[in-house]
Amino acid sequence: MTEHGAVHWNELNTRNVSKAKEFYKKTLGWSYDDMPMGGGMPGTYTIIKSGDKMVGGMFEMNGPMFEGIPENWFTYFAVDDIDKMLKKVKDAGASPSFEIRTAPRKAG
């Protein structure tokens, strides 16, 4: 399990997965494994690998839910207690822009 406060996962949200794959393969030597998106969402989810290690994911930003949202890297942080952390960040002035959810644990 990822240590509390550490980066758990990075995800590239892009409008051109093919171009992003090509760029990061050339610059960082990444390889990829594609799979169905899951969770009732259409499309493909791409696992990013550095050597044999999974280091992130990417997917294509399609549909109305992504209108007006720029392409971005989305970072997930590990926390020991999501409810306590949500209260803490709200008390510190944060305003979550969507419902907080837990992410699946990654293997390895």
Number of C-alpha atoms within 10 A of each C-alpha: 9 15 11 12 11 11 13 19 18 16 18 20 21 20 16 13 18 10 11 16 18 13 13 13 16 10 9 9 13 19 18 18 12 13 11 12 13 10 6 7 9 11 14 16 19 22 18 24 17 14 11 9 13 18 16 21 20 22 20 18 19 14 8 8 8 14 9 7 11 11 14 11 14 13 12 16 14 18 18 11 9 13 10 10 12 16 12 12 12 11 10 9 9 11 10 10 6 6 5 10 7 9 11 6 11 12 7 7
